[in-house]
Amino acid sequence: MSLGEPLDDLARRVGRAADEVRREHARLVAAVPGVRWASSAAARFRQRAEEHARALVGAADRLDDAAAALARHARQVRRREEDIAAVVLGGVRAAAGAVQDAADAVTGRLR
């Protein structure tokens, strides 16, 4: 298993959280016009609801940015894992070649 997989999973969860925040924003924006009272308190309520709605959009955007950053990091981790695997495989091949050379030298002396 790649170390990038948990990062991808987290990126997906963060992306789903952004979607949920956007759904909450939509519910709030849809509900506020249905408030049918007029007073200074109602005006403050509407103002606070608008502020909260803007904050929700900003939070969702930041969650999207975080999800994208996690996905990019997961790709980088996988690339580094591939690089490390290639180096290790090269070392194993070199060691195997050295062992074979030593075995051939011993076999040659025994003949």
BELRADA-V702222 format. One record per pair of residues at least 12 apart in sequence whose ideal C-beta (glycine too) atoms are under 8 Angstrom apart, sorted by the first residue. I is the first residue (numbers start at 1). J is the second residue. D is the distance in Angstrom with one decimal. If there is no record, write none. Layout:
i = [I/I]
j = [J/J]
d = [D/D]
//
This chain:
i = [2/2/2/3/3/3/4/4/4/4/4/5/7/7/7/7/7/8/8/8/10/11/11/11/11/11/12/14/14/14/14/15/15/15/17/18/18/18/18/18/19/21/21/21/21/22/22/22/24/25/25/25/25/28/28/28/28/29/32/32/32/32]
j = [77/78/81/77/78/81/74/75/77/78/81/74/70/71/73/74/77/70/71/74/70/67/68/70/71/74/67/63/66/67/70/63/64/67/63/60/61/63/64/67/60/56/59/60/63/56/57/60/56/53/56/57/60/49/52/53/56/53/46/49/50/53]
d = [7.1/5.3/5.8/5.2/8.0/6.5/3.9/6.9/4.3/4.2/7.2/7.5/5.4/7.6/5.7/3.7/6.3/7.6/6.5/4.7/5.5/4.7/7.6/3.7/4.3/6.5/7.5/5.5/5.2/4.2/6.4/7.3/6.8/4.1/5.3/4.6/7.8/3.6/4.8/6.5/7.8/5.5/5.3/4.2/6.4/7.5/7.7/4.8/5.9/5.7/4.0/5.9/6.9/6.2/6.5/5.3/6.9/5.6/6.2/4.7/7.7/7.8]
//
